[in-house]
Amino acid sequence: MAGASTPGSGQRVGDVYDPATGRRTKTLALAAEADVQAAVAAAKEAFEGWRDTSLARRTTILFAFRELLNQRKGELAQIITAEHGKVVSDALGEVSRGQEIVELACGVNHLLKGAFAENASTKVDVYSLRQPLGVVSIISPFNFPAMVPMWFFPLAIAAGNTVVLKPSEKDPSAANFIAQLWKDAGLPDGVFNVLHGDKVAVDGLLEHPDVASVSFVGSTPIARYVYESATRHGKRVQALGGAKNHMLVLPDADLDLAADAAVNGGFGSAGERCMAVSALVAVDSIADALVEKITERVATLRTGDGRRGCDMGPLVTGAHRDKVAGYVEAGVAEGAELVVDGREVVPDAADDDAAAEGFWLGPTLFDKVGADMSIYTEEIFGPVLSVVRVGGYQEGLDLINANRYGNGVAIFTNDGGAARRFRNEVQVGMVGINVPVPVPVGYFSFGGWKQSLFGDTHAHGTEGVHFFTRGKVVTERWLDPSHGGLNLGFPQND
């Protein structure tokens, strides 16, 4: 089933839209329980053969996949833009960051090595192995339909596992494209399977006795549900949840650099990133100047169809656009100062109908936001940047550490001592120093703290390799008559 998707029973369907036009482009068959069983069965059947495939052969297929992905990433970016809405350049960046993990997996063999101790006891050798889990599942979100699955499946496949990927039903086509690339690269049938669906498919994977692990990225409430349900069914779980990423700007920072970073980090991909900057923490003495610089930059942005060279595209669905607009209304009602109102955006679209029917909401900027306001406490997942003013470094740090999320954070300063102190004291999993969106390179791990992660293992890097393998230790002695006889005591080393 590599290169093919589980088609769904046909009993239930979902609609897929082009967010820039608001028009339905596809009807997606959603999996029933029988489809879940079929996908897992295919992966289980393929596991033994793939587990026993040599590392050299696996690497050959991974390199072939990497080359095909590199050759055709422009096509994949267009698919992402057509269903998610992000601009093509951003979609290309997504594919490239996912490709980093593919490249890591191409050289993963040395991370699969065990250790060997000769004569740990007399004529007894002890050694360790890293072995694959079996069938692993990936439940990925709409905002990165290519990159997030690629955080997981290259390492899982390289380690000898077989995969069932459940992509978001909002933008499913990227997963199908990737599956075809695997087939073209020579991956055996059943090693990589795509299961389209909704909660029925998710619950089926969480509960299926033949699924060994679950890798999930999404909102905190669902991440908690996935973690609790899957662990209850005996599975290994990494569930990455929501975020409220802060960017602390100190008085000595380069304000032009900080303003550029706030706009890039807050409004890239229409704010639909788990690493987006959504809370800008500005020290009082520079807050007015910083807000002014951000406002000037926002005025230059062009919101529109991601295929028309715009800076920012639409939101993924009409329902999500309305939800984000509701947060804007709530922010006004709660007393925040609305500096830029994205509800008034005039989009650059291919025609008047698209401008009217697309899922548009422009960059939105709030100032003087209180820590008790919903636009601060909730993960909005849209192009809404909230400025929270503080008296100094310590107040800003305390605000960040008190937040229930701990995914990503940034500090902008020219003071090395302050930056080093912040790096040490902030309670967040990924830290940027003069970097607004601190997504690590592929050979480091990706993951947050607090309610941004359920489970103890981050994505990719060496932690990813260990997640998709388990240890086995072998104690070995070949036949030796001198060690015969009965001895019911606990073995002692000698």
C-alpha distance (Angstrom), angle and dihedral (degrees) to the residues before:
residue distance angle dihedral
M1 . . .
A2 3.80 . .
G3 3.77 105.0 .
A4 3.80 93.1 19.6
S5 3.77 129.6 90.0
T6 3.77 127.3 -139.9
P7 3.81 98.2 -106.7
G8 3.78 102.1 -148.4
S9 3.77 126.7 -118.0
G10 3.78 94.2 -87.5
Q11 3.79 92.1 -124.5
R12 3.80 94.3 106.0
V13 3.78 129.0 29.8
G14 3.80 139.3 -173.9
D15 3.78 130.2 -155.1
V16 3.80 124.2 -119.8
Y17 3.81 118.1 -154.1
D18 3.77 140.0 -163.0
P19 3.83 98.8 -125.6
A20 3.79 93.0 -154.5
T21 3.81 93.0 59.9
G22 3.78 103.0 23.5
R23 3.79 88.7 -130.0
R24 3.79 125.1 136.5
T25 3.79 109.5 -116.3
K26 3.81 103.3 173.1
T27 3.77 143.0 15.8
L28 3.79 112.8 -138.7
A29 3.80 122.9 -153.0
L30 3.80 108.4 -134.5
A31 3.78 119.3 -140.1
A32 3.78 122.3 -106.7
E33 3.80 123.8 -154.5
A34 3.80 90.2 -88.7
D35 3.80 90.2 57.8
V36 3.79 91.0 52.6
Q37 3.79 89.5 51.7
A38 3.81 91.2 49.7
A39 3.81 94.4 49.6
V40 3.80 93.7 48.0
A41 3.81 91.5 44.6
A42 3.81 90.7 53.3
A43 3.80 90.8 50.2
K44 3.79 92.4 46.3
E45 3.79 92.3 50.1
A46 3.80 91.2 50.9
F47 3.80 95.6 46.0
E48 3.79 100.7 81.7
G49 3.80 93.4 51.4
W50 3.81 94.0 44.5
R51 3.83 93.1 45.0
D52 3.79 89.2 55.1
T53 3.81 94.3 45.3
S54 3.77 109.7 112.2
L55 3.78 120.2 -102.8
A56 3.79 87.9 -120.8
R57 3.80 92.1 57.2
R58 3.80 93.4 44.8
T59 3.80 89.7 51.3
T60 3.79 91.5 50.9
I61 3.81 90.6 55.4
L62 3.81 92.0 45.5
F63 3.80 91.1 52.7
A64 3.81 90.1 48.9
F65 3.80 90.2 51.2
R66 3.80 90.4 48.4
E67 3.80 91.5 53.0
L68 3.79 93.4 47.7
L69 3.79 90.9 48.0
N70 3.78 90.9 50.1
Q71 3.80 92.5 48.7
R72 3.80 94.7 48.1
K73 3.80 104.2 31.7
G74 3.80 90.0 111.2
E75 3.80 89.5 62.3
L76 3.79 91.0 47.3
A77 3.81 90.7 50.8
Q78 3.80 90.7 53.6
I79 3.81 90.3 51.3
I80 3.80 90.7 51.2
T81 3.81 93.0 49.3
A82 3.79 92.5 48.2
E83 3.81 92.7 56.6
H84 3.80 105.4 25.1
G85 3.79 100.5 33.6
K86 3.81 100.8 -134.9
V87 3.79 115.1 137.7
V88 3.80 116.4 -90.6
S89 3.81 94.6 -112.8
D90 3.80 89.6 55.1
A91 3.80 90.7 47.8
L92 3.80 89.6 52.0
G93 3.78 89.0 51.6
E94 3.79 89.8 51.9
V95 3.79 91.8 53.6
S96 3.80 91.7 46.8
R97 3.80 92.6 52.3
G98 3.80 89.8 49.7
Q99 3.77 89.2 49.3
E100 3.81 88.2 61.2
I101 3.81 88.9 68.4
V102 3.80 91.8 47.4
E103 3.79 88.0 54.2
L104 3.80 90.7 47.7
A105 3.81 88.8 52.2
C106 3.81 90.8 51.1
G107 3.80 87.9 65.3
V108 3.79 99.0 33.2
N109 3.79 97.1 111.1
H110 3.80 94.5 95.3
L111 3.82 89.2 55.7
L112 3.80 90.2 56.2
K113 3.79 92.8 58.6
G114 3.77 121.0 114.3
A115 3.82 129.8 -152.2
F116 3.81 131.7 -105.7
A117 3.80 131.4 -151.8
E118 3.80 115.6 -171.0
N119 3.83 117.3 -151.6
A120 3.78 94.7 4.1
S121 3.79 81.0 161.9
T122 3.79 125.2 5.0
K123 3.80 106.1 -51.7
V124 3.80 89.2 -18.3
D125 3.80 119.7 122.7
V126 3.80 124.9 -164.3
Y127 3.77 125.0 -162.4
S128 3.80 139.6 165.4
L129 3.78 132.7 -135.8
R130 3.80 134.9 -163.0
Q131 3.80 110.0 -143.7
P132 3.82 132.7 -179.6
L133 3.80 121.7 -99.7
G134 3.80 99.2 -133.4
V135 3.81 122.4 -124.0
V136 3.81 110.7 18.0
S137 3.79 126.1 -172.9
I138 3.80 130.5 -147.4
I139 3.80 122.3 -162.7
S140 3.78 108.1 -169.7
P141 3.83 134.1 -171.8
F142 3.79 131.9 -120.8
N143 3.80 97.5 -113.6
F144 3.82 96.9 70.9
P145 3.82 107.0 22.4
A146 3.81 92.5 170.4
M147 3.80 107.9 26.1
V148 3.80 100.1 48.0
P149 3.83 95.4 51.4
M150 3.80 87.0 47.2
W151 3.79 89.5 57.1
F152 3.80 85.9 69.6
F153 3.79 119.1 18.8
P154 3.84 100.5 59.1
L155 3.80 91.9 58.0
A156 3.80 92.5 40.0
I157 3.79 92.1 52.6
A158 3.80 94.0 41.7
A159 3.81 89.2 54.0
G160 3.82 91.9 54.1
N161 3.82 102.0 -98.4
T162 3.79 127.6 130.5
V163 3.80 119.5 -129.5
V164 3.79 140.0 -139.4
L165 3.81 110.1 -168.7
K166 3.80 119.5 -163.2
P167 3.83 105.4 -168.1
S168 3.78 125.0 -168.3
E169 3.78 113.0 -78.9
K170 3.83 88.2 -136.8
D171 3.82 94.3 69.7
P172 3.82 108.9 12.1
S173 3.80 102.9 151.5
A174 3.81 97.8 82.5
A175 3.80 89.7 64.0
N176 3.79 91.5 53.1
F177 3.81 90.8 49.9
I178 3.80 90.9 50.7
A179 3.80 91.2 48.5
Q180 3.79 90.1 54.8
L181 3.80 90.4 50.9
W182 3.81 89.2 54.5
K183 3.80 90.5 50.8
D184 3.81 91.1 48.9
A185 3.82 89.0 49.4
G186 3.80 90.3 58.2
L187 3.79 101.5 -104.3
P188 3.82 109.0 161.0
D189 3.79 118.7 -109.1
G190 3.79 114.4 -88.1
V191 3.80 97.0 24.9
F192 3.83 93.8 98.3
N193 3.80 118.3 28.9
V194 3.80 130.4 175.6
L195 3.79 117.9 -147.6
H196 3.81 114.5 -170.3
G197 3.76 116.5 -157.3
D198 3.77 151.5 92.8
K199 3.81 133.9 -108.3
V200 3.81 91.9 -32.8
A201 3.80 89.9 60.9
V202 3.80 92.8 42.6
D203 3.79 94.1 51.2
G204 3.77 90.6 45.0
L205 3.80 91.0 57.1
L206 3.80 93.5 43.5
E207 3.80 91.7 53.7
H208 3.81 103.8 33.6
P209 3.83 110.5 115.5
D210 3.81 92.7 -144.6
V211 3.83 94.8 56.8
A212 3.80 108.6 93.2
S213 3.80 101.1 -172.5
V214 3.78 144.2 11.4
S215 3.81 126.7 -146.1
F216 3.80 112.9 -169.0
V217 3.81 138.0 175.9
G218 3.80 121.5 -175.6
S219 3.78 143.8 86.3
T220 3.80 121.9 -17.5
P221 3.83 96.4 -112.8
I222 3.80 91.4 52.9
A223 3.80 92.6 41.5
R224 3.80 89.2 55.1
Y225 3.81 90.4 48.2
V226 3.81 91.9 49.0
Y227 3.80 92.0 48.2
E228 3.79 95.5 47.5
S229 3.79 94.9 43.8
A230 3.80 97.4 43.8
T231 3.80 95.5 44.7
R232 3.79 89.2 48.4
H233 3.80 85.8 58.8
G234 3.80 91.9 50.6
K235 3.80 100.1 -102.4
R236 3.77 132.3 141.4
V237 3.83 107.7 -116.3
Q238 3.79 139.6 -165.7
A239 3.82 107.9 179.6
L240 3.80 115.6 178.0
G241 3.80 112.0 -161.5
G242 3.77 140.3 -174.3
A243 3.77 133.4 -47.9
K244 3.75 147.3 -152.3
N245 3.77 101.2 -162.7
H246 3.79 117.1 -159.9
M247 3.79 129.9 -156.6
L248 3.80 113.6 -160.0
V249 3.82 115.2 -156.9
L250 3.80 116.4 -164.0
P251 3.84 123.7 -157.7
D252 3.82 94.1 -106.1
A253 3.83 93.5 55.5
D254 3.78 123.1 114.7
L255 3.81 97.0 -103.8
D256 3.81 94.7 -159.2
L257 3.80 89.8 54.7
A258 3.81 90.6 45.0
A259 3.81 92.9 49.2
D260 3.80 91.8 50.1
A261 3.80 89.8 48.8
A262 3.80 93.7 48.3
V263 3.80 91.8 52.6
N264 3.80 93.8 44.2
G265 3.79 93.9 45.1
G266 3.79 96.1 40.8
F267 3.79 102.1 44.0
G268 3.80 105.6 27.1
S269 3.81 110.1 118.4
A270 3.83 86.7 7.9
G271 3.79 88.8 -71.8
E272 3.81 91.1 -66.1
R273 3.79 93.6 133.1
C274 3.78 128.5 106.6
M275 3.81 85.9 -138.9
A276 3.82 96.6 47.3
V277 3.80 117.9 130.8
S278 3.80 104.8 -114.5
A279 3.83 103.4 155.4
L280 3.80 116.9 51.2
V281 3.81 108.4 -165.2
A282 3.80 107.4 -159.2
V283 3.81 126.5 -176.7
D284 3.81 108.9 -121.9
S285 3.79 96.7 -117.3
I286 3.81 93.6 62.8
A287 3.82 101.2 25.4
D288 3.83 97.1 98.4
A289 3.80 92.9 49.7
L290 3.80 92.4 45.6
V291 3.81 94.1 49.5
E292 3.80 89.5 49.5
K293 3.80 92.4 52.1
I294 3.81 92.0 47.8
T295 3.80 91.4 49.1
E296 3.81 90.5 52.5
R297 3.78 91.4 52.1
V298 3.80 95.0 45.7
A299 3.81 88.9 56.1
T300 3.82 89.5 62.4
L301 3.82 95.5 53.9
R302 3.78 120.5 106.9
T303 3.81 115.5 -146.8
G304 3.79 116.4 -161.8
D305 3.78 149.6 91.4
G306 3.80 108.0 -7.9
R307 3.81 90.4 -136.7
R308 3.83 92.5 60.5
G309 3.79 99.6 68.0
C310 3.80 94.6 -98.0
D311 3.79 124.9 155.1
M312 3.81 97.1 -128.2
G313 3.79 132.5 18.4
P314 3.82 134.2 -153.2
L315 3.77 127.8 -75.5
V316 3.77 118.2 -91.4
T317 3.83 100.2 -104.7
G318 3.76 139.3 7.4
A319 3.79 91.0 -115.3
H320 3.79 91.7 54.3
R321 3.80 92.0 46.8
D322 3.81 89.3 53.2
K323 3.81 91.2 48.5
V324 3.80 92.1 52.9
A325 3.80 91.1 45.8
G326 3.80 86.7 53.5
Y327 3.80 89.5 58.6
V328 3.80 89.2 52.8
E329 3.80 89.6 53.7
A330 3.80 90.2 47.7
G331 3.80 92.0 50.9
V332 3.78 91.1 54.5
A333 3.80 91.6 46.6
E334 3.80 91.6 50.0
G335 3.78 92.3 54.6
A336 3.80 105.7 -101.2
E337 3.80 116.9 144.4
L338 3.81 110.2 -109.2
V339 3.81 104.4 -146.2
V340 3.82 98.6 169.3
D341 3.81 120.8 20.0
G342 3.80 111.5 -152.8
R343 3.78 91.8 -169.5
E344 3.80 87.5 76.3
V345 3.80 94.9 57.7
V346 3.82 119.2 135.2
P347 3.82 104.2 -148.2
D348 3.77 127.0 -142.8
A349 3.79 101.1 -127.3
A350 3.77 136.3 159.3
D351 3.81 93.6 -106.1
D352 3.77 141.7 -3.3
D353 3.79 93.1 -94.6
A354 3.80 91.3 55.6
A355 3.78 90.3 48.1
A356 3.78 89.2 53.0
E357 3.81 100.1 40.1
G358 3.83 103.5 35.2
F359 3.77 119.5 104.4
W360 3.80 96.0 -104.0
L361 3.77 131.6 173.4
G362 3.78 118.9 150.8
P363 3.81 129.8 -144.8
T364 3.79 109.4 -61.0
L365 3.81 125.6 -160.5
F366 3.80 126.9 -165.7
D367 3.80 125.3 -173.4
K368 3.81 131.6 -165.1
V369 3.79 92.8 26.3
G370 3.79 117.6 176.1
A371 3.79 123.4 -136.1
D372 3.81 89.6 -122.0
M373 3.81 95.2 56.5
S374 3.80 119.5 105.6
I375 3.81 92.0 -125.9
Y376 3.80 86.4 63.3
T377 3.79 102.2 36.7
E378 3.82 98.2 44.5
E379 3.79 130.9 65.7
I380 3.81 100.6 -117.7
F381 3.83 97.4 -177.3
G382 3.77 93.5 -155.3
P383 3.82 141.4 88.0
V384 3.80 96.1 -67.4
L385 3.81 118.4 125.3
S386 3.82 117.4 -170.0
V387 3.81 121.6 -160.6
V388 3.79 113.9 -149.4
R389 3.81 115.5 -171.4
V390 3.82 121.9 -142.8
G391 3.78 135.2 178.8
G392 3.79 96.6 -123.1
Y393 3.80 149.8 -41.0
Q394 3.80 98.0 -53.6
E395 3.80 94.8 49.1
G396 3.79 89.7 49.2
L397 3.80 92.8 48.7
D398 3.79 92.0 47.9
L399 3.81 90.7 50.4
I400 3.80 91.9 52.0
N401 3.79 94.6 45.6
A402 3.81 91.8 49.2
N403 3.79 91.7 57.9
R404 3.81 116.0 103.6
Y405 3.81 91.7 -131.7
G406 3.78 125.9 71.8
N407 3.79 107.4 177.0
G408 3.81 109.3 117.8
V409 3.81 135.3 -9.4
A410 3.79 137.7 174.5
I411 3.79 137.1 -160.1
F412 3.79 124.8 -160.2
T413 3.78 114.7 -156.6
N414 3.80 142.8 122.2
D415 3.81 90.9 -140.9
G416 3.80 109.3 101.2
G417 3.77 92.4 -166.3
A418 3.80 92.7 54.1
A419 3.79 90.9 46.8
R420 3.80 92.4 50.5
R421 3.79 91.6 47.6
F422 3.80 90.8 49.2
R423 3.78 92.1 49.1
N424 3.79 89.2 54.4
E425 3.81 99.8 41.5
V426 3.79 105.3 38.3
Q427 3.81 114.9 99.1
V428 3.77 98.8 -140.8
G429 3.80 131.4 110.3
M430 3.82 100.4 -131.7
V431 3.79 122.1 35.9
G432 3.80 130.5 -168.9
I433 3.79 122.8 -161.5
N434 3.80 105.5 -160.1
V435 3.81 85.3 -19.5
P436 3.83 113.8 106.1
V437 3.81 100.0 -162.4
P438 3.82 106.3 35.8
V439 3.80 99.8 -168.1
P440 3.82 104.4 161.6
V441 3.78 123.2 -126.7
G442 3.78 113.6 -99.0
Y443 3.80 98.6 -95.3
F444 3.82 90.5 60.1
S445 3.78 122.0 66.4
F446 3.82 126.9 -98.6
G447 3.79 119.1 -145.0
G448 3.76 146.1 105.2
W449 3.79 139.2 -129.5
K450 3.78 134.6 -118.6
Q451 3.83 113.5 12.1
S452 3.80 91.6 -7.8
L453 3.81 92.4 77.3
F454 3.79 134.2 37.9
G455 3.77 112.2 -169.0
D456 3.77 127.5 30.2
T457 3.80 101.5 -97.4
H458 3.79 127.5 84.8
A459 3.79 125.5 -149.5
H460 3.82 125.9 -89.7
G461 3.78 126.3 -12.4
T462 3.79 118.1 74.4
E463 3.81 89.9 -41.5
G464 3.80 88.4 61.9
V465 3.79 91.8 51.8
H466 3.80 91.0 51.2
F467 3.80 91.6 46.6
F468 3.81 91.6 57.4
T469 3.81 94.6 45.3
R470 3.78 135.5 50.9
G471 3.77 130.6 -149.9
K472 3.77 127.4 -110.2
V473 3.80 124.7 -177.5
V474 3.82 121.2 -156.9
T475 3.80 123.8 -160.6
E476 3.81 108.9 -163.4
R477 3.79 137.2 -173.3
W478 3.77 124.5 165.6
L479 3.80 119.4 -137.4
D480 3.80 112.9 -67.0
P481 3.84 120.6 166.8
S482 3.80 91.1 -149.6
H483 3.79 89.4 68.7
G484 3.80 95.7 53.1
G485 3.80 128.0 109.9
L486 3.78 136.3 72.4
N487 3.80 121.4 -60.7
L488 3.79 119.5 159.4
G489 3.79 94.6 -176.4
F490 3.80 122.9 107.3
P491 3.83 109.7 -84.9
Q492 3.79 114.2 -96.4
N493 3.76 126.5 -160.1
D494 3.77 116.1 -118.9
